[in-house]
């Protein structure tokens, strides 16, 4: 991918992000990291976990407590802007376990807020 193409994609992403409310706070992100204990998808531990939107920004998702999970760089890059359940099936990861764990963690964190 050329530098011009990357720059064009980055500009589009910034426009999308600026049009929506992104209200994930630093303490909420810390709570998510602690609750998941690693990558939400492959369970890899790691100090360098990234914020991944379950519903991608390109599909209307936002950086909110309900939509963000920690992801390792490999999972985050692989998922890209895919719908999470389809991506989990393609990667042969446990979709049911992810969805149940996501719902449980979200329920606990929202109750604390």
N, CA, C and O atoms as a Tinker XYZ file with bonds, in Angstrom:
   452  protein
     1  N      0.851000   -1.170000    0.000000    73     2
     2  CA     0.000000    0.000000    0.000000    64     1     3
     3  C      0.897000    1.233000    0.000000    63     2     4     5
     4  O      1.845000    1.320000    0.781000    81     3
     5  N      0.601000    2.158000   -0.857000    73     3     6
     6  CA     1.435000    3.352000   -0.977000    64     5     7
     7  C      1.183000    4.314000    0.186000    63     6     8     9
     8  O      0.182000    4.210000    0.895000    81     7
     9  N      2.098000    5.232000    0.359000    73     7    10
    10  CA     1.973000    6.229000    1.419000    64     9    11
    11  C      0.749000    7.118000    1.185000    63    10    12    13
    12  O      0.078000    7.513000    2.138000    81    11
    13  N      0.464000    7.426000   -0.060000    73    11    14
    14  CA    -0.696000    8.264000   -0.383000    64    13    15
    15  C     -1.995000    7.548000   -0.024000    63    14    16    17
    16  O     -2.926000    8.166000    0.493000    81    15
    17  N     -2.057000    6.255000   -0.296000    73    15    18
    18  CA    -3.252000    5.465000    0.029000    64    17    19
    19  C     -3.436000    5.393000    1.538000    63    18    20    21
    20  O     -4.550000    5.563000    2.033000    81    19
    21  N     -2.358000    5.143000    2.274000    73    19    22
    22  CA    -2.432000    5.102000    3.732000    64    21    23
    23  C     -2.909000    6.444000    4.290000    63    22    24    25
    24  O     -3.726000    6.488000    5.210000    81    23
    25  N     -2.396000    7.527000    3.729000    73    23    26
    26  CA    -2.782000    8.855000    4.189000    64    25    27
    27  C     -4.268000    9.105000    3.913000    63    26    28    29
    28  O     -4.961000    9.691000    4.744000    81    27
    29  N     -4.754000    8.667000    2.758000    73    27    30
    30  CA    -6.168000    8.838000    2.410000    64    29    31
    31  C     -7.057000    8.056000    3.381000    63    30    32    33
    32  O     -8.070000    8.573000    3.853000    81    31
    33  N     -6.673000    6.801000    3.678000    73    31    34
    34  CA    -7.430000    5.987000    4.636000    64    33    35
    35  C     -7.418000    6.608000    6.027000    63    34    36    37
    36  O     -8.439000    6.615000    6.715000    81    35
    37  N     -6.273000    7.126000    6.439000    73    35    38
    38  CA    -6.159000    7.751000    7.759000    64    37    39
    39  C     -7.064000    8.983000    7.850000    63    38    40    41
    40  O     -7.695000    9.226000    8.878000    81    39
    41  N     -7.117000    9.747000    6.774000    73    39    42
    42  CA    -7.964000   10.939000    6.763000    64    41    43
    43  C     -9.448000   10.560000    6.842000    63    42    44    45
    44  O    -10.216000   11.206000    7.555000    81    43
    45  N     -9.847000    9.526000    6.120000    73    43    46
    46  CA   -11.238000    9.053000    6.184000    64    45    47
    47  C    -11.587000    8.584000    7.591000    63    46    48    49
    48  O    -12.663000    8.882000    8.111000    81    47
    49  N    -10.661000    7.844000    8.199000    73    47    50
    50  CA   -10.901000    7.342000    9.548000    64    49    51
    51  C    -11.073000    8.505000   10.531000    63    50    52    53
    52  O    -11.969000    8.475000   11.375000    81    51
    53  N    -10.232000    9.510000   10.427000    73    51    54
    54  CA   -10.335000   10.668000   11.319000    64    53    55
    55  C    -11.669000   11.394000   11.138000    63    54    56    57
    56  O    -12.259000   11.864000   12.111000    81    55
    57  N    -12.143000   11.486000    9.893000    73    55    58
    58  CA   -13.449000   12.115000    9.653000    64    57    59
    59  C    -14.565000   11.309000   10.309000    63    58    60    61
    60  O    -15.459000   11.877000   10.938000    81    59
    61  N    -14.513000    9.978000   10.162000    73    59    62
    62  CA   -15.539000    9.127000   10.788000    64    61    63
    63  C    -15.514000    9.285000   12.304000    63    62    64    65
    64  O    -16.562000    9.419000   12.935000    81    63
    65  N    -14.311000    9.270000   12.890000    73    63    66
    66  CA   -14.182000    9.387000   14.340000    64    65    67
    67  C    -14.669000   10.734000   14.849000    63    66    68    69
    68  O    -15.242000   10.818000   15.935000    81    67
    69  N    -14.449000   11.775000   14.084000    73    67    70
    70  CA   -14.849000   13.106000   14.547000    64    69    71
    71  C    -16.357000   13.306000   14.518000    63    70    72    73
    72  O    -16.870000   14.218000   15.166000    81    71
    73  N    -17.081000   12.461000   13.769000    73    71    74
    74  CA   -18.533000   12.605000   13.656000    64    73    75
    75  C    -19.310000   11.846000   14.729000    63    74    76    77
    76  O    -20.533000   11.973000   14.793000    81    75
    77  N    -18.646000   11.070000   15.563000    73    75    78
    78  CA   -19.365000   10.281000   16.573000    64    77    79
    79  C    -18.811000   10.579000   17.965000    63    78    80    81
    80  O    -17.703000   11.094000   18.114000    81    79
    81  N    -19.610000   10.243000   18.980000    73    79    82
    82  CA   -19.161000   10.395000   20.359000    64    81    83
    83  C    -18.282000    9.211000   20.728000    63    82    84    85
    84  O    -18.704000    8.060000   20.615000    81    83
    85  N    -17.093000    9.483000   21.157000    73    83    86
    86  CA   -16.167000    8.464000   21.621000    64    85    87
    87  C    -15.865000    8.783000   23.068000    63    86    88    89
    88  O    -15.052000    9.659000   23.362000    81    87
    89  N    -16.524000    8.068000   23.982000    73    87    90
    90  CA   -16.459000    8.475000   25.377000    64    89    91
    91  C    -15.791000    7.462000   26.302000    63    90    92    93
    92  O    -16.046000    7.476000   27.506000    81    91
    93  N    -14.951000    6.594000   25.772000    73    91    94
    94  CA   -14.225000    5.651000   26.624000    64    93    95
    95  C    -13.159000    6.416000   27.403000    63    94    96    97
    96  O    -12.285000    7.054000   26.815000    81    95
    97  N    -13.239000    6.346000   28.731000    73    95    98
    98  CA   -12.284000    7.069000   29.564000    64    97    99
    99  C    -11.062000    6.194000   29.860000    63    98   100   101
   100  O    -11.099000    4.977000   29.673000    81    99
   101  N    -10.004000    6.816000   30.315000    73    99   102
   102  CA    -8.794000    6.081000   30.687000    64   101   103
   103  C     -9.064000    5.091000   31.825000    63   102   104   105
   104  O     -8.585000    3.959000   31.757000    81   103
   105  N     -9.816000    5.474000   32.871000    73   103   106
   106  CA   -10.136000    4.489000   33.918000    64   105   107
   107  C    -10.979000    3.321000   33.388000    63   106   108   109
   108  O    -10.788000    2.183000   33.816000    81   107
   109  N    -11.900000    3.588000   32.472000    73   107   110
   110  CA   -12.694000    2.499000   31.890000    64   109   111
   111  C    -11.802000    1.549000   31.094000    63   110   112   113
   112  O    -11.979000    0.332000   31.163000    81   111
   113  N    -10.852000    2.090000   30.345000    73   111   114
   114  CA    -9.924000    1.251000   29.588000    64   113   115
   115  C     -9.105000    0.386000   30.549000    63   114   116   117
   116  O     -8.890000   -0.798000   30.288000    81   115
   117  N     -8.657000    0.964000   31.642000    73   115   118
   118  CA    -7.909000    0.194000   32.648000    64   117   119
   119  C     -8.771000   -0.926000   33.222000    63   118   120   121
   120  O     -8.290000   -2.041000   33.427000    81   119
   121  N    -10.049000   -0.631000   33.482000    73   119   122
   122  CA   -10.977000   -1.656000   33.979000    64   121   123
   123  C    -11.162000   -2.776000   32.958000    63   122   124   125
   124  O    -11.211000   -3.950000   33.327000    81   123
   125  N    -11.264000   -2.420000   31.676000    73   123   126
   126  CA   -11.401000   -3.432000   30.623000    64   125   127
   127  C    -10.160000   -4.324000   30.554000    63   126   128   129
   128  O    -10.270000   -5.545000   30.450000    81   127
   129  N     -8.994000   -3.707000   30.613000    73   127   130
   130  CA    -7.747000   -4.485000   30.576000    64   129   131
   131  C     -7.698000   -5.470000   31.738000    63   130   132   133
   132  O     -7.333000   -6.633000   31.563000    81   131
   133  N     -8.066000   -4.997000   32.920000    73   131   134
   134  CA    -8.042000   -5.850000   34.109000    64   133   135
   135  C     -9.076000   -6.974000   34.000000    63   134   136   137
   136  O     -8.780000   -8.127000   34.313000    81   135
   137  N    -10.277000   -6.636000   33.559000    73   135   138
   138  CA   -11.362000   -7.628000   33.485000    64   137   139
   139  C    -11.059000   -8.734000   32.463000    63   138   140   141
   140  O    -11.306000   -9.910000   32.728000    81   139
   141  N    -10.534000   -8.357000   31.319000    73   139   142
   142  CA   -10.246000   -9.358000   30.284000    64   141   143
   143  C     -8.966000  -10.124000   30.597000    63   142   144   145
   144  O     -8.886000  -11.320000   30.320000    81   143
   145  N     -7.972000   -9.466000   31.161000    73   143   146
   146  CA    -6.722000  -10.136000   31.519000    64   145   147
   147  C     -5.863000  -10.539000   30.339000    63   146   148   149
   148  O     -4.918000  -11.309000   30.507000    81   147
   149  N     -6.162000  -10.046000   29.158000    73   147   150
   150  CA    -5.407000  -10.371000   27.951000    64   149   151
   151  C     -6.263000  -10.059000   26.742000    63   150   152   153
   152  O     -7.282000   -9.376000   26.848000    81   151
   153  N     -5.847000  -10.558000   25.601000    73   151   154
   154  CA    -6.591000  -10.340000   24.366000    64   153   155
   155  C     -7.982000  -10.962000   24.496000    63   154   156   157
   156  O     -8.108000  -12.123000   24.884000    81   155
   157  N     -9.008000  -10.204000   24.177000    73   155   158
   158  CA   -10.386000  -10.689000   24.282000    64   157   159
   159  C    -10.668000  -11.823000   23.308000    63   158   160   161
   160  O    -11.592000  -12.610000   23.517000    81   159
   161  N     -9.884000  -11.910000   22.254000    73   159   162
   162  CA   -10.147000  -12.898000   21.214000    64   161   163
   163  C     -9.328000  -14.183000   21.386000    63   162   164   165
   164  O     -9.886000  -15.279000   21.429000    81   163
   165  N     -8.009000  -14.039000   21.483000    73   163   166
   166  CA    -7.144000  -15.233000   21.550000    64   165   167
   167  C     -6.612000  -15.499000   22.946000    63   166   168   169
   168  O     -5.934000  -16.502000   23.168000    81   167
   169  N     -6.909000  -14.608000   23.900000    73   167   170
   170  CA    -6.511000  -14.709000   25.306000    64   169   171
   171  C     -5.015000  -14.533000   25.550000    63   170   172   173
   172  O     -4.530000  -14.814000   26.646000    81   171
   173  N     -4.288000  -14.074000   24.546000    73   171   174
   174  CA    -2.853000  -13.842000   24.712000    64   173   175
   175  C     -2.634000  -12.728000   25.732000    63   174   176   177
   176  O     -3.264000  -11.674000   25.647000    81   175
   177  N     -1.742000  -12.959000   26.696000    73   175   178
   178  CA    -1.436000  -11.883000   27.645000    64   177   179
   179  C     -0.529000  -10.877000   26.949000    63   178   180   181
   180  O      0.051000  -11.174000   25.904000    81   179
   181  N     -0.414000   -9.744000   27.501000    73   179   182
   182  CA     0.536000   -8.829000   26.891000    64   181   183
   183  C      0.386000   -7.422000   27.398000    63   182   184   185
   184  O     -0.718000   -6.953000   27.675000    81   183
   185  N      1.505000   -6.760000   27.516000    73   183   186
   186  CA     1.461000   -5.380000   27.971000    64   185   187
   187  C      1.018000   -4.419000   26.865000    63   186   188   189
   188  O      0.634000   -3.285000   27.152000    81   187
   189  N      1.067000   -4.856000   25.618000    73   187   190
   190  CA     0.791000   -3.955000   24.499000    64   189   191
   191  C     -0.551000   -4.233000   23.833000    63   190   192   193
   192  O     -0.637000   -4.307000   22.607000    81   191
   193  N     -1.580000   -4.383000   24.629000    73   191   194
   194  CA    -2.900000   -4.625000   24.053000    64   193   195
   195  C     -3.476000   -3.325000   23.505000    63   194   196   197
   196  O     -3.242000   -2.243000   24.044000    81   195
   197  N     -4.233000   -3.460000   22.421000    73   195   198
   198  CA    -4.796000   -2.305000   21.732000    64   197   199
   199  C     -6.304000   -2.244000   21.937000    63   198   200   201
   200  O     -6.939000   -3.254000   22.244000    81   199
   201  N     -6.867000   -1.062000   21.767000    73   199   202
   202  CA    -8.311000   -0.886000   21.855000    64   201   203
   203  C     -8.926000   -1.316000   20.526000    63   202   204   205
   204  O     -8.618000   -0.750000   19.477000    81   203
   205  N     -9.790000   -2.314000   20.579000    73   203   206
   206  CA   -10.459000   -2.767000   19.366000    64   205   207
   207  C    -11.963000   -2.605000   19.530000    63   206   208   209
   208  O    -12.533000   -2.998000   20.548000    81   207
   209  N    -12.594000   -2.029000   18.527000    73   207   210
   210  CA   -14.047000   -1.873000   18.536000    64   209   211
   211  C    -14.691000   -3.167000   18.055000    63   210   212   213
   212  O    -14.405000   -3.636000   16.954000    81   211
   213  N    -15.558000   -3.741000   18.878000    73   211   214
   214  CA   -16.284000   -4.949000   18.497000    64   213   215
   215  C    -17.061000   -4.662000   17.218000    63   214   216   217
   216  O    -16.976000   -5.425000   16.256000    81   215
   217  N    -17.819000   -3.568000   17.201000    73   215   218
   218  CA   -18.462000   -3.078000   15.982000    64   217   219
   219  C    -17.515000   -2.020000   15.412000    63   218   220   221
   220  O    -17.387000   -0.942000   15.992000    81   219
   221  N    -16.853000   -2.304000   14.295000    73   219   222
   222  CA   -15.843000   -1.375000   13.773000    64   221   223
   223  C    -16.376000    0.035000   13.522000    63   222   224   225
   224  O    -17.552000    0.224000   13.211000    81   223
   225  N    -15.500000    1.002000   13.660000    73   223   226
   226  CA   -15.849000    2.402000   13.416000    64   225   227
   227  C    -16.392000    2.554000   11.999000    63   226   228   229
   228  O    -17.330000    3.319000   11.776000    81   227
   229  N    -15.816000    1.840000   11.048000    73   227   230
   230  CA   -16.256000    1.946000    9.658000    64   229   231
   231  C    -17.670000    1.428000    9.450000    63   230   232   233
   232  O    -18.287000    1.695000    8.419000    81   231
   233  N    -18.188000    0.682000   10.432000    73   231   234
   234  CA   -19.552000    0.154000   10.344000    64   233   235
   235  C    -20.480000    0.819000   11.370000    63   234   236   237
   236  O    -21.562000    0.314000   11.667000    81   235
   237  N    -20.033000    1.957000   11.900000    73   235   238
   238  CA   -20.886000    2.711000   12.815000    64   237   239
   239  C    -20.544000    2.547000   14.285000    63   238   240   241
   240  O    -21.233000    3.107000   15.136000    81   239
   241  N    -19.493000    1.789000   14.609000    73   239   242
   242  CA   -19.097000    1.603000   16.005000    64   241   243
   243  C    -18.420000    2.842000   16.570000    63   242   244   245
   244  O    -18.003000    3.739000   15.838000    81   243
   245  N    -18.324000    2.863000   17.900000    73   243   246
   246  CA   -17.691000    3.985000   18.589000    64   245   247
   247  C    -16.765000    3.451000   19.670000    63   246   248   249
   248  O    -16.877000    2.296000   20.080000    81   247
   249  N    -15.855000    4.294000   20.128000    73   247   250
   250  CA   -14.980000    3.933000   21.238000    64   249   251
   251  C    -15.737000    4.209000   22.536000    63   250   252   253
   252  O    -15.623000    5.285000   23.124000    81   251
   253  N    -16.516000    3.208000   22.970000    73   251   254
   254  CA   -17.293000    3.314000   24.199000    64   253   255
   255  C    -17.033000    2.059000   25.038000    63   254   256   257
   256  O    -16.510000    1.064000   24.536000    81   255
   257  N    -17.398000    2.117000   26.294000    73   255   258
   258  CA   -17.215000    0.982000   27.188000    64   257   259
   259  C    -17.890000   -0.276000   26.631000    63   258   260   261
   260  O    -17.343000   -1.374000   26.738000    81   259
   261  N    -19.050000   -0.119000   26.049000    73   259   262
   262  CA   -19.804000   -1.270000   25.545000    64   261   263
   263  C    -19.259000   -1.831000   24.241000    63   262   264   265
   264  O    -19.609000   -2.951000   23.868000    81   263
   265  N    -18.410000   -1.082000   23.536000    73   263   266
   266  CA   -17.973000   -1.512000   22.211000    64   265   267
   267  C    -16.481000   -1.802000   22.102000    63   266   268   269
   268  O    -16.026000   -2.260000   21.054000    81   267
   269  N    -15.718000   -1.553000   23.139000    73   267   270
   270  CA   -14.262000   -1.730000   23.059000    64   269   271
   271  C    -13.814000   -2.924000   23.891000    63   270   272   273
   272  O    -14.287000   -3.138000   25.007000    81   271
   273  N    -12.895000   -3.694000   23.323000    73   271   274
   274  CA   -12.257000   -4.797000   24.040000    64   273   275
   275  C    -10.755000   -4.717000   23.781000    63   274   276   277
   276  O    -10.336000   -4.175000   22.758000    81   275
   277  N     -9.939000   -5.251000   24.693000    73   275   278
   278  CA    -8.505000   -5.284000   24.441000    64   277   279
   279  C     -8.181000   -6.385000   23.432000    63   278   280   281
   280  O     -8.743000   -7.478000   23.490000    81   279
   281  N     -7.279000   -6.086000   22.520000    73   279   282
   282  CA    -6.889000   -7.057000   21.501000    64   281   283
   283  C     -5.381000   -6.973000   21.274000    63   282   284   285
   284  O     -4.790000   -5.894000   21.309000    81   283
   285  N     -4.779000   -8.128000   21.042000    73   283   286
   286  CA    -3.358000   -8.128000   20.686000    64   285   287
   287  C     -3.237000   -7.545000   19.276000    63   286   288   289
   288  O     -4.224000   -7.486000   18.541000    81   287
   289  N     -2.050000   -7.122000   18.904000    73   287   290
   290  CA    -1.844000   -6.492000   17.598000    64   289   291
   291  C     -2.229000   -7.439000   16.465000    63   290   292   293
   292  O     -2.777000   -7.004000   15.452000    81   291
   293  N     -1.947000   -8.721000   16.628000    73   291   294
   294  CA    -2.253000   -9.694000   15.586000    64   293   295
   295  C     -3.763000   -9.819000   15.359000    63   294   296   297
   296  O     -4.222000   -9.770000   14.218000    81   295
   297  N     -4.525000   -9.979000   16.425000    73   295   298
   298  CA    -5.985000  -10.097000   16.304000    64   297   299
   299  C     -6.594000   -8.800000   15.784000    63   298   300   301
   300  O     -7.482000   -8.829000   14.931000    81   299
   301  N     -6.123000   -7.665000   16.291000    73   299   302
   302  CA    -6.668000   -6.383000   15.878000    64   301   303
   303  C     -6.443000   -6.161000   14.383000    63   302   304   305
   304  O     -7.350000   -5.724000   13.676000    81   303
   305  N     -5.248000   -6.457000   13.907000    73   303   306
   306  CA    -4.948000   -6.289000   12.483000    64   305   307
   307  C     -5.731000   -7.282000   11.634000    63   306   308   309
   308  O     -6.211000   -6.938000   10.553000    81   307
   309  N     -5.859000   -8.502000   12.117000    73   307   310
   310  CA    -6.575000   -9.529000   11.367000    64   309   311
   311  C     -8.066000   -9.216000   11.272000    63   310   312   313
   312  O     -8.669000   -9.380000   10.211000    81   311
   313  N     -8.654000   -8.772000   12.364000    73   311   314
   314  CA   -10.089000   -8.459000   12.384000    64   313   315
   315  C    -10.381000   -7.253000   11.511000    63   314   316   317
   316  O    -11.399000   -7.211000   10.819000    81   315
   317  N     -9.486000   -6.271000   11.543000    73   315   318
   318  CA    -9.597000   -5.056000   10.739000    64   317   319
   319  C    -10.982000   -4.452000   10.911000    63   318   320   321
   320  O    -11.292000   -3.955000   11.994000    81   319
   321  N    -11.830000   -4.474000    9.879000    73   319   322
   322  CA   -13.177000   -3.917000   10.022000    64   321   323
   323  C    -14.246000   -4.985000    9.808000    63   322   324   325
   324  O    -15.358000   -4.692000    9.368000    81   323
   325  N    -13.889000   -6.221000   10.125000    73   323   326
   326  CA   -14.831000   -7.334000    9.982000    64   325   327
   327  C    -15.849000   -7.338000   11.113000    63   326   328   329
   328  O    -15.604000   -6.804000   12.195000    81   327
   329  N    -16.975000   -7.940000   10.845000    73   327   330
   330  CA   -17.981000   -8.179000   11.875000    64   329   331
   331  C    -17.410000   -9.266000   12.788000    63   330   332   333
   332  O    -16.893000  -10.270000   12.298000    81   331
   333  N    -17.496000   -9.081000   14.095000    73   331   334
   334  CA   -16.756000   -9.902000   15.052000    64   333   335
   335  C    -17.118000  -11.388000   14.996000    63   334   336   337
   336  O    -16.223000  -12.233000   15.024000    81   335
   337  N    -18.401000  -11.725000   14.918000    73   335   338
   338  CA   -18.755000  -13.149000   14.967000    64   337   339
   339  C    -18.297000  -13.885000   13.716000    63   338   340   341
   340  O    -17.825000  -15.019000   13.802000    81   339
   341  N    -18.432000  -13.256000   12.565000    73   339   342
   342  CA   -17.946000  -13.876000   11.326000    64   341   343
   343  C    -16.440000  -14.054000   11.359000    63   342   344   345
   344  O    -15.919000  -15.082000   10.927000    81   343
   345  N    -15.735000  -13.042000   11.876000    73   343   346
   346  CA   -14.277000  -13.124000   11.968000    64   345   347
   347  C    -13.855000  -14.236000   12.935000    63   346   348   349
   348  O    -12.934000  -14.997000   12.641000    81   347
   349  N    -14.524000  -14.329000   14.077000    73   347   350
   350  CA   -14.199000  -15.387000   15.042000    64   349   351
   351  C    -14.388000  -16.769000   14.413000    63   350   352   353
   352  O    -13.573000  -17.665000   14.632000    81   351
   353  N    -15.450000  -16.945000   13.640000    73   351   354
   354  CA   -15.679000  -18.234000   12.970000    64   353   355
   355  C    -14.587000  -18.530000   11.958000    63   354   356   357
   356  O    -14.078000  -19.649000   11.897000    81   355
   357  N    -14.226000  -17.529000   11.164000    73   355   358
   358  CA   -13.165000  -17.733000   10.155000    64   357   359
   359  C    -11.840000  -18.110000   10.799000    63   358   360   361
   360  O    -11.099000  -18.941000   10.273000    81   359
   361  N    -11.544000  -17.495000   11.939000    73   359   362
   362  CA   -10.280000  -17.772000   12.639000    64   361   363
   363  C    -10.364000  -19.028000   13.504000    63   362   364   365
   364  O     -9.376000  -19.421000   14.124000    81   363
   365  N    -11.536000  -19.658000   13.549000    73   363   366
   366  CA   -11.775000  -20.849000   14.367000    64   365   367
   367  C    -11.535000  -20.571000   15.854000    63   366   368   369
   368  O    -10.989000  -21.399000   16.584000    81   367
   369  N    -11.964000  -19.375000   16.274000    73   367   370
   370  CA   -11.917000  -19.009000   17.689000    64   369   371
   371  C    -13.311000  -19.242000   18.266000    63   370   372   373
   372  O    -14.292000  -19.281000   17.524000    81   371
   373  N    -13.398000  -19.396000   19.559000    73   371   374
   374  CA   -14.663000  -19.751000   20.212000    64   373   375
   375  C    -15.596000  -18.543000   20.325000    63   374   376   377
   376  O    -15.478000  -17.733000   21.244000    81   375
   377  N    -16.506000  -18.443000   19.391000    73   375   378
   378  CA   -17.447000  -17.321000   19.322000    64   377   379
   379  C    -18.341000  -17.254000   20.558000    63   378   380   381
   380  O    -18.544000  -16.181000   21.126000    81   379
   381  N    -18.862000  -18.383000   20.963000    73   379   382
   382  CA   -19.777000  -18.435000   22.113000    64   381   383
   383  C    -19.096000  -17.956000   23.391000    63   382   384   385
   384  O    -19.664000  -17.170000   24.150000    81   383
   385  N    -17.885000  -18.432000   23.622000    73   383   386
   386  CA   -17.140000  -18.032000   24.812000    64   385   387
   387  C    -16.879000  -16.531000   24.808000    63   386   388   389
   388  O    -17.042000  -15.868000   25.833000    81   387
   389  N    -16.475000  -15.993000   23.660000    73   387   390
   390  CA   -16.230000  -14.551000   23.569000    64   389   391
   391  C    -17.498000  -13.767000   23.895000    63   390   392   393
   392  O    -17.466000  -12.845000   24.709000    81   391
   393  N    -18.615000  -14.130000   23.263000    73   391   394
   394  CA   -19.859000  -13.383000   23.453000    64   393   395
   395  C    -20.355000  -13.440000   24.898000    63   394   396   397
   396  O    -20.803000  -12.432000   25.444000    81   395
   397  N    -20.276000  -14.619000   25.513000    73   395   398
   398  CA   -20.693000  -14.741000   26.915000    64   397   399
   399  C    -19.782000  -13.937000   27.834000    63   398   400   401
   400  O    -20.249000  -13.240000   28.735000    81   399
   401  N    -18.493000  -14.041000   27.600000    73   399   402
   402  CA   -17.540000  -13.312000   28.442000    64   401   403
   403  C    -17.707000  -11.803000   28.262000    63   402   404   405
   404  O    -17.660000  -11.052000   29.236000    81   403
   405  N    -17.900000  -11.359000   27.022000    73   403   406
   406  CA   -18.101000   -9.935000   26.744000    64   405   407
   407  C    -19.337000   -9.424000   27.476000    63   406   408   409
   408  O    -19.294000   -8.366000   28.102000    81   407
   409  N    -20.431000  -10.168000   27.400000    73   407   410
   410  CA   -21.667000   -9.760000   28.072000    64   409   411
   411  C    -21.492000   -9.712000   29.585000    63   410   412   413
   412  O    -21.968000   -8.784000   30.239000    81   411
   413  N    -20.811000  -10.707000   30.137000    73   411   414
   414  CA   -20.600000  -10.772000   31.590000    64   413   415
   415  C    -19.725000   -9.613000   32.069000    63   414   416   417
   416  O    -20.061000   -8.934000   33.040000    81   415
   417  N    -18.614000   -9.395000   31.389000    73   415   418
   418  CA   -17.695000   -8.314000   31.768000    64   417   419
   419  C    -18.394000   -6.965000   31.637000    63   418   420   421
   420  O    -18.263000   -6.103000   32.506000    81   419
   421  N    -19.128000   -6.789000   30.557000    73   419   422
   422  CA   -19.827000   -5.529000   30.339000    64   421   423
   423  C    -20.874000   -5.279000   31.425000    63   422   424   425
   424  O    -21.017000   -4.158000   31.912000    81   423
   425  N    -21.592000   -6.314000   31.793000    73   423   426
   426  CA   -22.611000   -6.193000   32.845000    64   425   427
   427  C    -21.977000   -5.740000   34.161000    63   426   428   429
   428  O    -22.509000   -4.858000   34.834000    81   427
   429  N    -20.845000   -6.338000   34.528000    73   427   430
   430  CA   -20.149000   -5.975000   35.764000    64   429   431
   431  C    -19.635000   -4.534000   35.700000    63   430   432   433
   432  O    -19.816000   -3.762000   36.642000    81   431
   433  N    -18.998000   -4.181000   34.594000    73   431   434
   434  CA   -18.420000   -2.842000   34.488000    64   433   435
   435  C    -19.490000   -1.746000   34.425000    63   434   436   437
   436  O    -19.306000   -0.666000   34.986000    81   435
   437  N    -20.592000   -2.020000   33.751000    73   435   438
   438  CA   -21.670000   -1.029000   33.693000    64   437   439
   439  C    -22.342000   -0.853000   35.053000    63   438   440   441
   440  O    -22.797000    0.241000   35.387000    81   439
   441  N    -22.402000   -1.925000   35.830000    73   439   442
   442  CA   -22.989000   -1.854000   37.174000    64   441   443
   443  C    -22.112000   -1.000000   38.091000    63   442   444   445
   444  O    -22.617000   -0.335000   38.996000    81   443
   445  N    -20.807000   -1.019000   37.858000    73   443   446
   446  CA   -19.872000   -0.233000   38.673000    64   445   447
   447  C    -19.904000    1.241000   38.316000    63   446   448   449
   448  O    -19.619000    2.085000   39.165000    81   447
   449  N    -20.245000    1.569000   37.074000    73   447   450
   450  CA   -20.238000    2.974000   36.614000    64   449   451
   451  C    -21.268000    3.815000   37.266000    63   450   452
   452  O    -21.369000    5.006000   36.971000    81   451
